[in-house]
């Protein structure tokens, strides 16, 4: 347990990567979109600006392994302790991010009338449907999934290095191309879209739980056999 706490403290020392950079990215995106909404005459302006934060969290999952894994192992921290500590840190940051987004959506929708400019930045239709708990869980699950998805890539690189990543990207590209071709040939795109729209954002986020668990398992298996 002490070793796991050491890993958490190791991550906490890098507040810039875990806290400040995502806040800067989110804040910069918001300011740009808000200024834009103030200059245009449209009543409402919808933006996907919060995606910038989610993309960074995905990237953080990738780079955290390269930044901290060799250092932690060199101090005799076991791989299971490193994995557990990193997952706990990711859960804390994901919950904090989800809570921040939820609070900002409340301010946007209920207190500022969409920042007095018709800007829909934090409070978006579909994503923010349901009560506050549902919205929080939806944002939390999406955020955790993105971090662990990135964590899989970081762990894969640590295990298989550049040659493995090249093979993975080539295989992924081939798989995506083949899958897109099959869907197009069978005219399934409309059916897929209908299936998505039949579910709420919260319902879709629940479908991510098996992938979250799978990504966590794959990351652990690769880190367990990775060299420094």
N, CA, C and O of each residue as an XYZ file, in Angstrom:
912
protein
N       0.826     -1.209      0.000
C       0.000      0.000      0.000
C       0.862      1.262      0.000
O       0.557      2.234     -0.691
N       1.941      1.234      0.783
C       2.844      2.386      0.832
C       3.475      2.653     -0.527
O       3.662      3.805     -0.918
N       3.805      1.564     -1.255
C       4.399      1.711     -2.583
C       3.389      2.310     -3.564
O       3.745      3.127     -4.412
N       2.141      1.899     -3.439
C       1.098      2.453     -4.292
C       0.921      3.941     -4.028
O       0.773      4.728     -4.962
N       0.937      4.324     -2.760
C       0.848      5.742     -2.402
C       2.042      6.522     -2.934
O       1.918      7.687     -3.314
N       3.205      5.864     -2.957
C       4.396      6.519     -3.507
C       4.214      6.832     -4.984
O       4.648      7.881     -5.460
N       3.569      5.918     -5.709
C       3.312      6.151     -7.130
C       2.337      7.311     -7.307
O       2.524      8.158     -8.181
N       1.304      7.347     -6.484
C       0.336      8.449     -6.552
C       1.034      9.778     -6.286
O       0.793     10.764     -6.982
N       1.910      9.798     -5.262
C       2.648     11.024     -4.953
C       3.596     11.398     -6.083
O       3.817     12.578     -6.358
N       4.155     10.378     -6.739
C       5.027     10.628     -7.887
C       4.262     11.373     -8.983
O       4.762     12.343     -9.551
N       3.065     10.917     -9.268
C       2.246     11.580    -10.273
C       1.819     12.969     -9.807
O       1.773     13.908    -10.602
N       1.509     13.095     -8.525
C       1.045     14.383     -8.003
C       2.115     15.462     -8.087
O       1.800     16.650     -8.162
N       3.370     15.053     -8.074
C       4.443     16.037     -8.212
C       4.430     16.693     -9.593
O       4.870     17.832     -9.754
N       3.928     15.974    -10.571
C       3.849     16.523    -11.929
C       2.486     17.191    -12.116
O       1.695     16.785    -12.967
N       2.227     18.213    -11.314
C       0.941     18.905    -11.398
C       0.741     19.573    -12.750
O      -0.391     19.755    -13.200
N       1.836     19.935    -13.390
C       1.731     20.623    -14.679
C       1.043     19.730    -15.707
O       0.135     20.172    -16.411
N       1.477     18.470    -15.792
C       0.894     17.559    -16.789
C      -0.508     17.112    -16.407
O      -1.383     17.001    -17.266
N      -0.726     16.854    -15.113
C      -1.993     16.285    -14.674
C      -3.080     17.338    -14.451
O      -4.266     17.039    -14.594
N      -2.696     18.547    -14.108
C      -3.704     19.557    -13.719
C      -3.618     20.816    -14.571
O      -4.604     21.213    -15.193
N      -2.447     21.448    -14.605
C      -2.351     22.773    -15.206
C      -2.508     22.767    -16.721
O      -3.218     23.610    -17.269
N      -1.855     21.825    -17.408
C      -1.979     21.786    -18.873
C      -3.433     21.575    -19.312
O      -3.914     22.315    -20.170
N      -4.152     20.587    -18.751
C      -5.554     20.450    -19.177
C      -6.399     21.678    -18.884
O      -7.286     22.020    -19.667
N      -6.133     22.353    -17.752
C      -6.877     23.577    -17.443
C      -6.551     24.680    -18.440
O      -7.436     25.423    -18.864
N      -5.280     24.785    -18.813
C      -4.874     25.793    -19.801
C      -5.513     25.514    -21.154
O      -6.001     26.427    -21.820
N      -5.509     24.242    -21.558
C      -6.103     23.862    -22.839
C      -7.595     24.166    -22.841
O      -8.113     24.767    -23.782
N      -8.283     23.747    -21.781
C      -9.724     23.970    -21.705
C     -10.047     25.461    -21.637
O     -10.953     25.941    -22.317
N      -9.292     26.189    -20.807
C      -9.530     27.614    -20.663
C      -9.281     28.376    -21.953
O     -10.048     29.269    -22.314
N      -8.198     28.019    -22.652
C      -7.884     28.699    -23.917
C      -8.969     28.440    -24.953
O      -9.385     29.352    -25.667
N      -9.423     27.202    -25.033
C     -10.483     26.870    -25.984
C     -11.765     27.626    -25.660
O     -12.454     28.111    -26.558
N     -12.080     27.722    -24.368
C     -13.291     28.437    -23.963
C     -13.199     29.922    -24.317
O     -14.151     30.494    -24.848
N     -12.066     30.540    -24.026
C     -11.910     31.977    -24.295
C     -12.045     32.270    -25.786
O     -12.713     33.227    -26.175
N     -11.414     31.451    -26.614
C     -11.492     31.656    -28.063
C     -12.939     31.535    -28.538
O     -13.419     32.362    -29.313
N     -13.623     30.498    -28.067
C     -15.010     30.296    -28.487
C     -15.926     31.378    -27.939
O     -16.859     31.802    -28.622
N     -15.675     31.832    -26.718
C     -16.518     32.879    -26.135
C     -16.354     34.198    -26.888
O     -17.338     34.877    -27.185
N     -15.107     34.557    -27.194
C     -14.868     35.782    -27.961
C     -15.532     35.693    -29.336
O     -16.094     36.669    -29.831
N     -15.458     34.515    -29.938
C     -16.101     34.327    -31.235
C     -17.605     34.500    -31.133
O     -18.229     35.140    -31.979
N     -18.185     33.915    -30.072
C     -19.638     34.015    -29.894
C     -20.071     35.448    -29.624
O     -21.193     35.824    -29.961
N     -19.198     36.257    -29.020
C     -19.529     37.654    -28.755
C     -19.510     38.490    -30.037
O     -20.179     39.519    -30.129
N     -18.736     38.033    -31.018
C     -18.580     38.827    -32.243
C     -19.602     38.477    -33.311
O     -19.875     39.287    -34.196
N     -20.168     37.280    -33.236
C     -21.152     36.902    -34.250
C     -22.544     37.248    -33.756
O     -22.761     37.442    -32.559
N     -23.476     37.322    -34.676
C     -24.823     37.774    -34.338
C     -25.805     36.636    -34.109
O     -26.976     36.887    -33.823
N     -25.363     35.406    -34.227
C     -26.279     34.283    -34.071
C     -26.735     34.170    -32.616
O     -25.994     34.496    -31.689
N     -27.978     33.698    -32.437
C     -28.528     33.557    -31.090
C     -27.827     32.456    -30.303
O     -27.641     32.573    -29.092
N     -27.440     31.386    -30.996
C     -26.812     30.248    -30.321
C     -25.589     29.794    -31.097
O     -25.578     29.789    -32.328
N     -24.570     29.416    -30.360
C     -23.350     28.895    -30.973
C     -22.951     27.623    -30.232
O     -22.610     27.658    -29.050
N     -22.998     26.514    -30.937
C     -22.652     25.225    -30.351
C     -21.217     24.881    -30.737
O     -20.809     25.052    -31.886
N     -20.474     24.401    -29.771
C     -19.071     24.087    -30.024
C     -18.679     22.793    -29.316
O     -19.246     22.427    -28.286
N     -17.719     22.132    -29.884
C     -17.195     20.909    -29.254
C     -15.888     21.176    -28.550
O     -14.985     20.339    -28.562
N     -15.784     22.345    -27.935
C     -14.525     22.756    -27.328
C     -14.034     21.869    -26.209
O     -12.828     21.771    -25.982
N     -14.954     21.213    -25.496
C     -14.497     20.357    -24.391
C     -13.759     19.131    -24.910
O     -13.092     18.434    -24.145
N     -13.878     18.868    -26.214
C     -13.133     17.745    -26.792
C     -11.629     17.950    -26.650
O     -10.871     16.982    -26.598
N     -11.197     19.211    -26.586
C      -9.767     19.489    -26.430
C      -9.243     18.898    -25.122
O      -8.135     18.363    -25.077
N     -10.038     18.997    -24.068
C      -9.653     18.408    -22.785
C      -9.623     16.893    -22.869
O      -8.692     16.259    -22.372
N     -10.635     16.311    -23.494
C     -10.726     14.854    -23.586
C      -9.591     14.281    -24.431
O      -9.048     13.223    -24.114
N      -9.238     14.977    -25.498
C      -8.117     14.530    -26.336
C      -6.819     14.574    -25.540
O      -5.988     13.673    -25.655
N      -6.640     15.612    -24.737
C      -5.419     15.698    -23.931
C      -5.356     14.552    -22.925
O      -4.289     13.975    -22.718
N      -6.472     14.217    -22.303
C      -6.484     13.121    -21.340
C      -6.108     11.808    -22.021
O      -5.406     10.984    -21.435
N      -6.569     11.611    -23.245
C      -6.150     10.443    -24.023
C      -4.638     10.461    -24.228
O      -3.968      9.444    -24.049
N      -4.106     11.630    -24.607
C      -2.666     11.756    -24.800
C      -1.892     11.574    -23.509
O      -0.799     11.010    -23.515
N      -2.452     12.050    -22.397
C      -1.795     11.877    -21.101
C      -1.642     10.404    -20.761
O      -0.619      9.990    -20.214
N      -2.663      9.611    -21.086
C      -2.565      8.173    -20.847
C      -1.417      7.538    -21.603
O      -0.820      6.565    -21.143
N      -1.109      8.097    -22.777
C      -0.005      7.563    -23.581
C       1.351      7.943    -22.992
O       2.226      7.095    -22.823
N       1.512      9.233    -22.681
C       2.843      9.720    -22.304
C       3.217      9.424    -20.859
O       4.400      9.428    -20.518
N       2.227      9.166    -20.000
C       2.549      8.983    -18.581
C       3.444      7.767    -18.360
O       4.269      7.755    -17.447
N       3.277      6.740    -19.201
C       4.105      5.540    -19.043
C       5.568      5.869    -19.336
O       6.462      5.502    -18.574
N       5.798      6.564    -20.445
C       7.178      6.913    -20.808
C       7.806      7.842    -19.780
O       9.009      7.766    -19.530
N       7.011      8.712    -19.187
C       7.539      9.701    -18.252
C       7.859      9.124    -16.883
O       8.812      9.559    -16.237
N       7.083      8.156    -16.434
C       7.192      7.733    -15.030
C       7.523      6.268    -14.809
O       8.048      5.925    -13.750
N       7.243      5.398    -15.755
C       7.447      3.966    -15.518
C       8.910      3.612    -15.237
O       9.185      2.953    -14.234
N       9.864      4.030    -16.091
C      11.261      3.668    -15.804
C      11.737      4.230    -14.466
O      12.455      3.555    -13.728
N      11.338      5.461    -14.152
C      11.744      6.099    -12.898
C      11.210      5.315    -11.698
O      11.939      5.064    -10.738
N       9.930      4.930    -11.761
C       9.321      4.204    -10.643
C       9.971      2.844    -10.451
O      10.265      2.453     -9.322
N      10.199      2.121    -11.535
C      10.786      0.786    -11.434
C      12.214      0.855    -10.920
O      12.657     -0.032    -10.191
N      12.939      1.906    -11.297
C      14.326      2.052    -10.837
C      14.405      2.259     -9.325
O      15.456      2.040     -8.722
N      13.299      2.681     -8.711
C      13.246      2.842     -7.257
C      12.584      1.649     -6.580
O      12.039      1.757     -5.482
N      12.645      0.507     -7.265
C      12.177     -0.774     -6.720
C      10.674     -0.797     -6.430
O      10.217     -1.528     -5.552
N       9.922     -0.002     -7.165
C       8.463     -0.071     -7.079
C       7.996     -1.163     -8.029
O       8.372     -1.167     -9.201
N       7.191     -2.075     -7.542
C       6.753     -3.192     -8.372
C       5.812     -2.714     -9.469
O       5.235     -1.630     -9.382
N       5.667     -3.526    -10.487
C       4.800     -3.181    -11.597
C       3.343     -3.107    -11.171
O       2.601     -2.258    -11.664
N       2.922     -3.973    -10.271
C       1.540     -3.933     -9.801
C       1.277     -2.660     -8.998
O       0.201     -2.070     -9.092
N       2.269     -2.241     -8.207
C       2.114     -0.988     -7.462
C       2.073      0.208     -8.405
O       1.287      1.135     -8.212
N       2.924      0.179     -9.427
C       2.913      1.271    -10.398
C       1.570      1.326    -11.115
O       0.975      2.394    -11.260
N       1.102      0.170    -11.559
C      -0.178      0.111    -12.265
C      -1.317      0.600    -11.375
O      -2.135      1.415    -11.801
N      -1.372      0.105    -10.144
C      -2.451      0.478     -9.232
C      -2.425      1.966     -8.916
O      -3.464      2.626     -8.950
N      -1.251      2.498     -8.611
C      -1.125      3.909     -8.292
C      -1.511      4.804     -9.454
O      -2.154      5.838     -9.268
N      -1.112      4.398    -10.669
C      -1.443      5.194    -11.849
C      -2.944      5.171    -12.120
O      -3.529      6.195    -12.473
N      -3.566      4.006    -11.953
C      -5.009      3.899    -12.158
C      -5.763      4.755    -11.141
O      -6.719      5.444    -11.496
N      -5.339      4.713     -9.889
C      -5.995      5.528     -8.859
C      -5.864      7.018     -9.209
O      -6.830      7.774     -9.105
N      -4.669      7.427     -9.620
C      -4.466      8.824    -10.006
C      -5.352      9.187    -11.189
O      -5.927     10.275    -11.228
N      -5.461      8.286    -12.146
C      -6.298      8.537    -13.315
C      -7.768      8.667    -12.921
O      -8.483      9.513    -13.458
N      -8.217      7.838    -11.994
C      -9.601      7.915    -11.532
C      -9.869      9.240    -10.828
O     -10.921      9.851    -11.015
N      -8.911      9.678    -10.018
C      -9.072     10.946     -9.309
C      -9.138     12.119    -10.289
O     -10.002     12.989    -10.174
N      -8.224     12.130    -11.244
C      -8.195     13.223    -12.225
C      -9.437     13.172    -13.119
O      -9.998     14.213    -13.460
N      -9.863     11.979    -13.493
C     -11.063     11.842    -14.323
C     -12.297     12.330    -13.583
O     -13.151     13.004    -14.160
N     -12.388     11.988    -12.300
C     -13.529     12.460    -11.515
C     -13.485     13.980    -11.357
O     -14.509     14.654    -11.470
N     -12.289     14.511    -11.096
C     -12.143     15.957    -10.975
C     -12.499     16.665    -12.271
O     -13.149     17.710    -12.251
N     -12.077     16.102    -13.401
C     -12.392     16.699    -14.698
C     -13.889     16.666    -14.965
O     -14.470     17.651    -15.421
N     -14.514     15.518    -14.674
C     -15.956     15.387    -14.872
C     -16.720     16.358    -13.983
O     -17.693     16.977    -14.415
N     -16.274     16.486    -12.742
C     -16.934     17.405    -11.811
C     -16.775     18.845    -12.274
O     -17.723     19.626    -12.192
N     -15.600     19.207    -12.755
C     -15.366     20.562    -13.256
C     -16.269     20.860    -14.450
O     -16.890     21.921    -14.512
N     -16.343     19.927    -15.396
C     -17.187     20.124    -16.564
C     -18.656     20.256    -16.178
O     -19.389     21.060    -16.755
N     -19.080     19.459    -15.196
C     -20.470     19.530    -14.743
C     -20.762     20.872    -14.082
O     -21.786     21.495    -14.363
N     -19.873     21.315    -13.213
C     -20.065     22.599    -12.544
C     -20.103     23.751    -13.544
O     -20.916     24.666    -13.417
N     -19.221     23.698    -14.534
C     -19.195     24.746    -15.542
C     -20.463     24.713    -16.401
O     -20.943     25.757    -16.844
N     -20.998     23.523    -16.632
C     -22.244     23.435    -17.405
C     -23.408     24.034    -16.632
O     -24.303     24.640    -17.220
N     -23.395     23.862    -15.298
C     -24.442     24.467    -14.464
C     -24.332     25.990    -14.504
O     -25.334     26.691    -14.649
N     -23.099     26.492    -14.374
C     -22.891     27.943    -14.451
C     -23.332     28.470    -15.808
O     -23.983     29.511    -15.898
N     -22.977     27.753    -16.852
C     -23.313     28.174    -18.203
C     -24.815     28.191    -18.434
O     -25.349     29.156    -18.981
N     -25.495     27.136    -18.025
C     -26.908     26.976    -18.360
C     -27.849     27.711    -17.416
O     -28.895     28.206    -17.835
N     -27.472     27.784    -16.125
C     -28.411     28.302    -15.128
C     -28.052     29.679    -14.577
O     -28.935     30.391    -14.100
N     -26.793     30.067    -14.629
C     -26.380     31.300    -13.970
C     -25.978     32.423    -14.927
O     -26.080     33.599    -14.579
N     -25.528     32.068    -16.117
C     -25.018     33.106    -17.028
C     -25.768     33.179    -18.355
O     -25.402     33.952    -19.241
N     -26.829     32.362    -18.488
C     -27.570     32.327    -19.755
C     -26.617     32.115    -20.930
O     -26.625     32.843    -21.922
N     -25.793     31.073    -20.762
C     -24.812     30.695    -21.786
C     -23.831     31.824    -22.068
O     -23.588     32.207    -23.212
N     -23.274     32.343    -20.965
C     -22.206     33.350    -20.982
C     -22.646     34.634    -21.674
O     -21.832     35.342    -22.267
N     -23.943     34.929    -21.594
C     -24.514     36.164    -22.137
C     -24.266     36.332    -23.636
O     -24.363     37.432    -24.179
N     -23.942     35.212    -24.291
C     -23.632     35.335    -25.725
C     -24.220     34.193    -26.559
O     -23.973     34.103    -27.762
N     -24.993     33.330    -25.915
C     -25.556     32.195    -26.640
C     -24.569     31.080    -26.891
O     -24.791     30.248    -27.769
N     -23.480     31.044    -26.137
C     -22.450     30.019    -26.329
C     -22.808     28.747    -25.573
O     -23.036     28.770    -24.364
N     -22.852     27.640    -26.304
C     -23.039     26.312    -25.708
C     -21.685     25.604    -25.736
O     -21.346     24.926    -26.706
N     -20.935     25.768    -24.683
C     -19.588     25.196    -24.611
C     -19.546     24.004    -23.663
O     -19.078     22.930    -24.041
N     -20.024     24.179    -22.450
C     -20.011     23.098    -21.452
C     -21.337     22.345    -21.389
O     -21.358     21.138    -21.148
N     -22.432     23.050    -21.603
C     -23.756     22.432    -21.513
C     -24.263     22.155    -22.921
O     -24.697     23.067    -23.624
N     -24.206     20.897    -23.326
C     -24.543     20.520    -24.692
C     -25.747     19.593    -24.711
O     -25.862     18.711    -23.860
N     -26.643     19.780    -25.669
C     -27.763     18.846    -25.804
C     -27.249     17.414    -25.971
O     -26.190     17.191    -26.557
N     -27.994     16.468    -25.462
C     -27.672     15.048    -25.514
C     -26.626     14.660    -24.473
O     -26.869     13.771    -23.658
N     -25.469     15.313    -24.488
C     -24.433     14.981    -23.518
C     -24.870     15.311    -22.109
O     -24.561     14.566    -21.179
N     -25.589     16.419    -21.927
C     -26.007     16.861    -20.604
C     -27.474     16.560    -20.307
O     -28.098     17.238    -19.491
N     -28.016     15.552    -20.966
C     -29.365     15.104    -20.635
C     -29.337     14.314    -19.331
O     -28.315     13.723    -18.981
N     -30.456     14.302    -18.615
C     -30.538     13.547    -17.367
C     -30.226     14.410    -16.163
O     -29.859     15.578    -16.296
N     -30.376     13.819    -14.976
C     -30.089     14.557    -13.745
C     -28.582     14.741    -13.559
O     -27.780     14.244    -14.350
N     -28.218     15.457    -12.513
C     -26.808     15.809    -12.312
C     -25.928     14.573    -12.106
O     -24.801     14.523    -12.600
N     -26.444     13.573    -11.374
C     -25.657     12.362    -11.143
C     -25.402     11.619    -12.448
O     -24.297     11.131    -12.688
N     -26.418     11.538    -13.282
C     -26.272     10.880    -14.584
C     -25.249     11.611    -15.439
O     -24.406     10.983    -16.080
N     -25.322     12.937    -15.448
C     -24.348     13.720    -16.225
C     -22.934     13.512    -15.706
O     -21.998     13.370    -16.493
N     -22.772     13.493    -14.389
C     -21.443     13.306    -13.800
C     -20.877     11.939    -14.154
O     -19.712     11.832    -14.535
N     -21.690     10.893    -14.034
C     -21.227      9.541    -14.355
C     -20.893      9.407    -15.838
O     -19.936      8.725    -16.205
N     -21.684     10.059    -16.688
C     -21.418     10.012    -18.130
C     -20.059     10.620    -18.451
O     -19.251     10.014    -19.154
N     -19.813     11.808    -17.936
C     -18.536     12.471    -18.168
C     -17.384     11.686    -17.564
O     -16.311     11.603    -18.161
N     -17.591     11.113    -16.395
C     -16.546     10.350    -15.714
C     -16.160      9.109    -16.519
O     -14.976      8.828    -16.704
N     -17.153      8.377    -16.991
C     -16.870      7.145    -17.736
C     -16.179      7.443    -19.063
O     -15.262      6.724    -19.459
N     -16.609      8.486    -19.746
C     -15.948      8.861    -21.001
C     -14.491      9.246    -20.742
O     -13.601      8.881    -21.511
N     -14.254      9.983    -19.658
C     -12.898     10.439    -19.357
C     -11.989      9.275    -18.970
O     -10.856      9.185    -19.445
N     -12.480      8.387    -18.111
C     -11.695      7.213    -17.709
C     -11.365      6.344    -18.919
O     -10.242      5.863    -19.066
N     -12.357      6.152    -19.776
C     -12.136      5.323    -20.962
C     -11.024      5.904    -21.838
O     -10.161      5.168    -22.316
N     -11.044      7.209    -22.047
C     -10.037      7.825    -22.898
C      -8.640      7.713    -22.293
O      -7.671      7.447    -23.005
N      -8.538      7.917    -20.974
C      -7.219      7.780    -20.350
C      -6.704      6.356    -20.507
O      -5.559      6.153    -20.911
N      -7.535      5.370    -20.192
C      -7.081      3.982    -20.247
C      -6.829      3.524    -21.674
O      -5.978      2.668    -21.910
N      -7.552      4.079    -22.614
C      -7.282      3.780    -24.019
C      -5.879      4.267    -24.381
O      -5.105      3.555    -25.022
N      -5.568      5.486    -23.959
C      -4.214      5.980    -24.167
C      -3.179      5.185    -23.390
O      -2.066      4.972    -23.870
N      -3.540      4.749    -22.194
C      -2.636      3.976    -21.339
C      -2.264      2.650    -21.999
O      -1.148      2.159    -21.830
N      -3.194      2.079    -22.744
C      -2.912      0.850    -23.491
C      -1.829      1.109    -24.527
O      -0.901      0.313    -24.672
N      -1.944      2.222    -25.250
C      -0.938      2.553    -26.265
C       0.422      2.798    -25.616
O       1.449      2.350    -26.126
N       0.424      3.512    -24.488
C       1.685      3.755    -23.800
C       2.326      2.475    -23.305
O       3.541      2.304    -23.399
N       1.507      1.572    -22.776
C       2.013      0.286    -22.284
C       2.490     -0.583    -23.440
O       3.491     -1.290    -23.325
N       1.764     -0.524    -24.556
C       2.148     -1.300    -25.734
C       3.509     -0.847    -26.242
O       4.356     -1.671    -26.588
N       3.718      0.475    -26.286
C       5.002      0.990    -26.733
C       6.122      0.575    -25.780
O       7.221      0.238    -26.220
N       5.844      0.600    -24.481
C       6.856      0.200    -23.495
C       7.223     -1.266    -23.682
O       8.377     -1.643    -23.481
N       6.268     -2.087    -24.061
C       6.507     -3.518    -24.218
C       7.141     -3.862    -25.566
O       8.088     -4.647    -25.618
N       6.631     -3.284    -26.658
C       7.020     -3.719    -27.994
C       7.846     -2.687    -28.769
O       8.281     -2.958    -29.889
N       8.060     -1.511    -28.181
C       8.916     -0.485    -28.770
C       8.384      0.003    -30.123
O       7.211     -0.188    -30.442
N       9.266      0.637    -30.917
C       8.844      1.287    -32.151
C       8.355      0.287    -33.194
O       7.374      0.546    -33.893
N       9.034     -0.851    -33.302
C       8.634     -1.829    -34.318
C       7.230     -2.352    -34.036
O       6.442     -2.550    -34.961
N       6.916     -2.576    -32.758
C       5.587     -3.042    -32.392
C       4.523     -2.002    -32.686
O       3.434     -2.338    -33.151
N       4.837     -0.719    -32.412
C       3.881      0.345    -32.681
C       3.622      0.479    -34.180
O       2.489      0.721    -34.599
N       4.673      0.322    -34.988
C       4.505      0.401    -36.438
C       3.559     -0.701    -36.923
O       2.654     -0.454    -37.720
N       3.784     -1.904    -36.434
C       2.912     -3.021    -36.822
C       1.476     -2.771    -36.340
O       0.517     -3.055    -37.057
N       1.341     -2.241    -35.128
C       0.009     -1.972    -34.581
C      -0.742     -0.945    -35.430
O      -1.917     -1.136    -35.746
N      -0.058      0.150    -35.800
C      -0.715      1.193    -36.600
C      -1.070      0.691    -37.993
O      -2.127      1.026    -38.527
N      -0.182     -0.117    -38.583
C      -0.481     -0.669    -39.896
C      -1.675     -1.612    -39.828
O      -2.559     -1.579    -40.685
N      -1.686     -2.456    -38.791
C      -2.796     -3.392    -38.618
C      -4.100     -2.653    -38.324
O      -5.163     -3.023    -38.823
N      -4.003     -1.600    -37.503
C      -5.196     -0.812    -37.179
C      -5.749     -0.115    -38.416
O      -6.958     -0.097    -38.648
N      -4.841      0.460    -39.207
C      -5.269      1.123    -40.434
C      -5.932      0.160    -41.400
O      -6.945      0.481    -42.022
N      -5.345     -1.030    -41.518
C      -5.921     -2.049    -42.394
C      -7.290     -2.485    -41.878
O      -8.235     -2.645    -42.651
N      -7.386     -2.676    -40.552
C      -8.650     -3.103    -39.961
C      -9.746     -2.062    -40.137
O     -10.887     -2.397    -40.454
N      -9.389     -0.778    -39.925
C     -10.373      0.295    -40.080
C     -10.829      0.429    -41.531
O     -12.011      0.639    -41.806
N      -9.876      0.306    -42.455
C     -10.222      0.387    -43.872
C     -11.135     -0.759    -44.279
O     -12.125     -0.554    -44.983
N     -10.802     -1.956    -43.838
C     -11.616     -3.124    -44.177
C     -12.999     -3.023    -43.536
O     -14.010     -3.331    -44.167
N     -13.033     -2.586    -42.272
C     -14.318     -2.447    -41.591
C     -15.202     -1.410    -42.258
O     -16.402     -1.626    -42.431
N     -14.600     -0.261    -42.641
C     -15.356      0.784    -43.323
C     -15.891      0.286    -44.659
O     -17.017      0.602    -45.043
N     -15.078     -0.493    -45.361
C     -15.515     -1.032    -46.656
C     -16.697     -1.980    -46.484
O     -17.664     -1.923    -47.244
N     -16.612     -2.849    -45.484
C     -17.703     -3.812    -45.248
C     -18.995     -3.087    -44.870
O     -20.071     -3.422    -45.365
N     -18.880     -2.081    -43.980
C     -20.064     -1.324    -43.558
C     -20.682     -0.579    -44.736
O     -21.903     -0.545    -44.888
N     -19.825      0.020    -45.574
C     -20.324      0.761    -46.726
C     -20.998     -0.169    -47.725
O     -22.070      0.141    -48.246
N     -20.373     -1.301    -47.990
C     -20.929     -2.246    -48.954
C     -22.277     -2.788    -48.504
O     -23.156     -3.046    -49.326
N     -22.436     -2.959    -47.196
C     -23.698     -3.493    -46.662
C     -24.678     -2.397    -46.240
O     -25.761     -2.676    -45.725
N     -24.272     -1.135    -46.470
C     -25.121      0.014    -46.155
C     -25.578     -0.014    -44.690
O     -26.763      0.120    -44.384
N     -24.606     -0.192    -43.804
C     -24.914     -0.279    -42.370
C     -24.736      1.051    -41.646
O     -25.067      1.146    -40.464
N     -24.215      2.097    -42.328
C     -23.938      3.344    -41.631
C     -25.200      3.937    -41.014
O     -25.175      4.408    -39.877
N     -26.288      3.915    -41.749
C     -27.545      4.470    -41.239
C     -28.046      3.658    -40.044
O     -28.549      4.222    -39.072
N     -27.909      2.335    -40.119
C     -28.332      1.484    -39.001
C     -27.502      1.768    -37.750
O     -28.031      1.794    -36.639
N     -26.207      1.980    -37.938
C     -25.329      2.294    -36.811
C     -25.730      3.623    -36.184
O     -25.796      3.747    -34.961
N     -25.999      4.618    -37.032
C     -26.404      5.933    -36.537
C     -27.742      5.841    -35.785
O     -27.916      6.472    -34.743
N     -28.671      5.062    -36.312
C     -29.959      4.885    -35.639
C     -29.765      4.220    -34.276
O     -30.416      4.588    -33.298
N     -28.863      3.238    -34.221
C     -28.618      2.562    -32.942
C     -28.043      3.535    -31.921
O     -28.420      3.506    -30.750
N     -27.132      4.394    -32.363
C     -26.535      5.372    -31.452
C     -27.588      6.351    -30.944
O     -27.642      6.639    -29.749
N     -28.426      6.865    -31.846
C     -29.412      7.869    -31.456
C     -30.541      7.288    -30.604
O     -31.270      8.036    -29.953
N     -30.690      5.978    -30.602
C     -31.710      5.347    -29.761
C     -31.283      5.268    -28.301
O     -32.097      4.969    -27.427
N     -30.016      5.533    -28.038
C     -29.481      5.459    -26.681
C     -29.123      6.860    -26.182
O     -28.743      7.736    -26.959
N     -29.252      7.045    -24.897
C     -28.812      8.303    -24.290
C     -27.288      8.294    -24.167
O     -26.646      7.254    -24.315
N     -26.730      9.461    -23.896
C     -25.281      9.542    -23.685
C     -24.880      8.676    -22.489
O     -23.835      8.027    -22.511
N     -25.712      8.670    -21.449
C     -25.422      7.833    -20.283
C     -25.465      6.356    -20.654
O     -24.622      5.573    -20.216
N     -26.458      5.978    -21.467
C     -26.545      4.585    -21.905
C     -25.327      4.162    -22.692
O     -24.820      3.054    -22.516
N     -24.850      5.045    -23.568
C     -23.648      4.727    -24.337
C     -22.421      4.648    -23.435
O     -21.536      3.821    -23.654
N     -22.371      5.510    -22.422
C     -21.214      5.494    -21.518
C     -21.144      4.183    -20.742
O     -20.053      3.715    -20.416
N     -22.292      3.590    -20.444
C     -22.295      2.303    -19.745
C     -21.693      1.197    -20.612
O     -21.105      0.246    -20.098
N     -21.846      1.331    -21.925
C     -21.248      0.363    -22.839
C     -19.720      0.437    -22.808
O     -19.038     -0.483    -23.260
N     -19.193      1.532    -22.276
C     -17.741      1.684    -22.207
C     -17.121      0.891    -21.062
O     -15.913      0.654    -21.068
N     -17.916      0.478    -20.084
C     -17.360     -0.196    -18.904
C     -16.579     -1.447    -19.277
O     -15.469     -1.621    -18.774
N     -17.104     -2.348    -20.148
C     -16.285     -3.512    -20.536
C     -14.969     -3.106    -21.195
O     -13.944     -3.754    -20.979
N     -14.988     -2.045    -21.992
C     -13.758     -1.592    -22.653
C     -12.792     -0.987    -21.638
O     -11.578     -1.140    -21.769
N     -13.326     -0.300    -20.631
C     -12.477      0.244    -19.564
C     -11.754     -0.883    -18.843
O     -10.548     -0.807    -18.610
N     -12.489     -1.922    -18.494
C     -11.897     -3.065    -17.792
C     -10.894     -3.801    -18.690
O      -9.833     -4.223    -18.229
N     -11.239     -3.951    -19.974
C     -10.331     -4.626    -20.907
C      -9.043     -3.834    -21.083
O      -7.955     -4.409    -21.080
N      -9.159     -2.514    -21.238
C      -7.964     -1.681    -21.384
C      -7.073     -1.746    -20.147
O      -5.847     -1.779    -20.253
N      -7.701     -1.764    -18.980
C      -6.930     -1.870    -17.741
C      -6.183     -3.200    -17.691
O      -5.009     -3.245    -17.325
N      -6.865     -4.276    -18.058
C      -6.245     -5.605    -18.041
C      -5.095     -5.683    -19.033
O      -4.018     -6.172    -18.691
N      -5.305     -5.211    -20.252
C      -4.250     -5.252    -21.268
C      -3.041     -4.423    -20.846
O      -1.898     -4.832    -21.049
N      -3.300     -3.261    -20.261
C      -2.198     -2.407    -19.801
C      -1.374     -3.124    -18.739
O      -0.144     -3.119    -18.787
N      -2.052     -3.733    -17.792
C      -1.331     -4.436    -16.725
C      -0.506     -5.596    -17.272
O       0.644     -5.785    -16.876
N      -1.093     -6.371    -18.181
C      -0.379     -7.528    -18.735
C       0.877     -7.100    -19.488
O       1.905     -7.774    -19.417
N       0.796     -5.986    -20.206
C       1.967     -5.522    -20.942
C       3.009     -4.889    -20.024
O       4.208     -5.086    -20.222
N       2.569     -4.140    -19.034
C       3.522     -3.527    -18.100
C       4.215     -4.585    -17.254
O       5.374     -4.422    -16.874
N       3.508     -5.665    -16.960
C       4.088     -6.711    -16.111
C       5.316     -7.345    -16.750
O       6.204     -7.831    -16.049
N       5.367     -7.341    -18.079
C       6.487     -7.968    -18.780
C       7.362     -6.948    -19.501
O       8.197     -7.313    -20.328
N       7.170     -5.685    -19.190
C       7.950     -4.644    -19.866
C       9.304     -4.449    -19.168
O       9.431     -4.602    -17.954
N      10.278     -4.115    -19.962
C      11.600     -3.815    -19.427
C      11.738     -2.316    -19.225
O      10.953     -1.532    -19.759
N      12.726     -1.929    -18.461
C      12.999     -0.499    -18.243
C      13.673      0.099    -19.456
O      13.982      1.290    -19.466
